[in-house]
Amino acid sequence: MAQPEHHVFTFADYLRLEGDSGVRHEFLNGAVWAMAGGTPEHAALAVNVSTLLNVALRGSPCRVYSSDLRVRIRSSGLATYPDVTVICGDPVIDPEDPKRQTVTNPRVVVEILSP
C-alpha cells in the first residue's frame, strides 16, 4: 500500500498558518503539527524553572522568556514555542518573519517533557 503524500510546508507557509490559527504549531523540515496542552504539573515546573533562572541571571545581560515566544533554530529547521527560553543581549528577530515575532538567538532552551 502506498503511503499518502504529506504537504511540505515552507517557513512562510508555517507563519501564515500560525497567523490564521488559534492553536500553536511546531515546524520542522517542512512538517507542521499542533502543540499539545500541558498538565498542571508541567505548568508549575515551567514557572519554577523560570523563577530560578530569573534569580540566577539577575544583573546579567540575559533575559528569561515564557512559552509565548516563538524560537527558530535555523541549523535544525525547528520553529517552536519552548517552555522557557533565555536570550542574552538583544533578541535577534528572524528576517523571514514579517510580523517580527520569531527570534533566532536563544542561549538556553528548556523543554519540559511530559508523558
N, C-alpha and C positions, 0 to 999 in steps of 0.2 A: 504494500500500500504506500503510495507517495505521501510524503509529508506536506502539509499545507504550507504555502508560501506566507511569510510574515512581512509586513511592511517594514522597510528600513527607513527610519526617521533621520533627518539631518538635525543638527543642533537648532537651527532656525525653526524646523517643524515642531520640535520639542517645546521651544519657547512659545510658539503660537498656541499649542495645546495647553500649556500651563496658564497662559493668559485667558483662555476660554473656559477653564475648568475650576470647579470648586474643590477639587481634590488635588493634592500634591502628587507629583510623579518623580521617579528617578529616570535617568537617561544613561545608557552605557552602550557604546558601539552600535548605535542605530536602533537599539531596543528601548522601549518606554514601558514602565509599569507603575501602577498606583502603589503608593506607600501605605503600609498598614498603620492603624492607630496603635497607640501604646497603652499599656496597663497602668494602674495607679503606681505600682512598684517601679515601673520603667520611668514614669514622670518624676517620681521622688528621687530616683538615682540621678537623673539628669540635673535636677535642681541642686542636689548635693555636690555633684562634680563641678557645676558652675560656681557654686559658692566657694568651694575650696580653691579653685583656680583664680577667682577674683581676689581672694585674700592673698594668695601666693604671688600674684602678679601686680599687686598694688604698688604704684610708684614706678612701674616699668612702662615701656612704650607699647606693651601688649594689651589687647582688649579681648574680653570673652563675649561670644555671641551665642544666642539661642538657636533653636531649630527653625526659626523663621528666616534664617539667612541661607540662600542658595549658594552652594560652593561648586565650582567646576575644577576638576583636576585634569588639566589638559593632557598630561602624559599618559593617563589611563583612559581618557574619554568619558569619565564619570561626571555627571552633574547630579547633585543630591542635596538634601537638607540634613546635615549631620545633627545629632543631638546637641553637641556643643562644639564650637569652633573657636580657636584662638588665632588672632591676626596681630602681628607685631608691626607697628608703623601704620601708615595709611592703607586702607583696603584698596586693592587693585581691581578695578571693575573690568569684567570681560568685555573686550571691544566688540564681540559678536552679539552682545545683548543690548538691543536698542533701548530697553527700559532701564538699563543700568542697575539691575537687581541681582547680578551674579558676580561673585568675587572669585579671584583665581590665586590668591596668595595666602592660604591658611598655613599657619605654622604648626598647629595641632588640630586634629580632627578626632572627636570622641564619638563613637557609636556604641550605644548600649544594646547588647544583644538580648533578645527575648525568645523564648520557645515559639 
